[in-house]
């Protein structure tokens, strides 16, 4: 395994999108993707909800997601590549207080042409048994700090796709263009040159550069290395003293089924499919994602304080019971008798500074990190930006001829607004 | 140990400056400082070079250091508190290439009134045996990538102080105002309330808050906790999932003595003291710091790639031999026969995003981090900013009535330029 032009570490959605765009735009380069899993998209990509939205507050996240969604729609509709994309929408159910708080953000989104609608209570009443007004005198309402639902915010250019099909597309096309993949190969570290005879770190006056990786199957050299290992980035970067600019945090998903859920699944009036949008409740970001196959829902919520930065991916049933269920059942009583049929936990690569991805280069290494749970919905744009950085282009051309300044996602000349609309 | 208004974890220079300003401005509050060491300033503060400068490229670092230096000078000169402050200057010896590269930064510094002078070769010739021009044909010159010295950049409002005396000042005054200290007490973690009966992390709907710490000597509760543990911040923050926004990196100092060093120590024409300024060579940031007591010098240099993020503080003689010595002796041959008489290693709390400190609040916890090797020279300003944040003031008043917007050092509304002038 020698003499590659580019080595990409990580075959998740970000690594494979990067591989595809790099190979397509540099057809004469020998590109290799290495991953510890048995195939592409088998790590945290497989554990994602597969949702997409363009409803972000920062212009950067808007552009990255919107152009990626356009490309995915193009794949689905014009190229007839079935990634099971449906635009079922994102529905935020907001209290009066939340609406007031988010109002400037919503106005800014509208100004930038993000497709959103404000829904009044009448329209929300289409959702069977949804408790718009909670009994204020009930002990639980106070205990849980629940608020009445005042309005809905519906993002219509949002929905879901099958990320395994999307990864497959990128992998197949990458290989068609001549790209190579090595799976079942864990990368242990980086090779830094020039080497010195003492076998220690390079001397400070040597102008060192990263140009290879050590793996369980030997050393692999490449002129340029791309690190796309998401939440695991720090494991390879800490030993050489480069900051991953992301921290790993467990995020859990619970699949629920129950006899009362079907009436909630098929709701007309929000989208063409006649199913409930991905719906976010007005407390703690608890959400439900329709699951047509299972005739039920997936649910989850983000926890912040007290959830450690760690690589633990054990799902906890108690997290559903104590954190999600109390809130969920108060607004949507159909979940009272629902049972967990499946649970899984993946890792977010949290960017805790501004909530936007990082794409930067240091010592010949291109690092992509901090996608913070919106990697799938931004993957196409990020792949194009990685390619532009490789080719020393100041601007990347995103899908639909949208220009994006590469250094905006970097470190020294970083230029992004703080993302306020995280889930 | 119960019922404090403020608990400060960490009695280094940053923690003690914060303690002093908080207690002085909130005389009725019960404030406790806790530290694992036997006294104040015994951790990484004790392992610092004790240098100060206002020669930064970012306006933020300029203001933080300049006002702090003014306060330290006031202590030394008007309050007759001897912190052994001397303004011996910082002297960067620059190649033509470096001068061209830094030229915009230098112009910006001058525009902001930072006290700097450009020195021509004639003036640099006052330094005995300094090799301004290296023999280009020598193997070593090429091998080490050394350049000729073209100009000098002298920062005159720069110098050194005894940080142990400065820490002592803050501690004594803090105690005079009624503050309490507990040493030999390692903090193990944070207490998050409300507690729940299951003994696990707080539920997502509980609006949790940090209001205490667990220590080896028991629990301590406080309305507000201030974390000033520098390079160790992540050890307490990772388990509760708050980003420390800093990474620890070893930085080493070597004390050198030798019969030829005295002629280099006493050099007239750069400052009133008639000693060589703190001098930075034009390669890899190798510097020498005059050591009058030892009639020699301290030396060091920053290494980046290959130096891991870790809490290791073992000094390595080989680091001097292979990294520093080859460069040092080429420019200043007096070091040929110098020997190491002492070596020490401390930890930088690296901010790898923009190089400026962080002061932010999350869940009732105020975190100070990322001081990146310029903590002592900015400590007074940072203490005042911490106090302003505690008192919910939008602006802090730094020494000399200089106003500073507190949120500029925070996360959401962070407003700093990238610092380009790191050593």
Interface residues (C-beta under 8 A of the other chain):
Chain A: X144 X145 X192 X196 X198 X200 X201 X202 X203 X204 X205 X207 X208 X210 X238 X239 X240 X241 X242 X243 X245 X247 X249 X283 X284 X285 X286 X301 X302 X303 X304 X305 X306 X307 X308 X309 X310 X318 X322 X323 X326 X327 X350 X352 X353 X362 X363 X411 X412 X413 X414 X418
Chain B: X144 X145 X192 X196 X198 X200 X201 X202 X203 X204 X205 X207 X208 X210 X238 X239 X240 X241 X242 X243 X245 X247 X249 X283 X284 X285 X286 X301 X302 X303 X304 X305 X306 X307 X308 X309 X310 X318 X322 X323 X326 X327 X350 X352 X353 X362 X363 X411 X412 X413 X414 X418
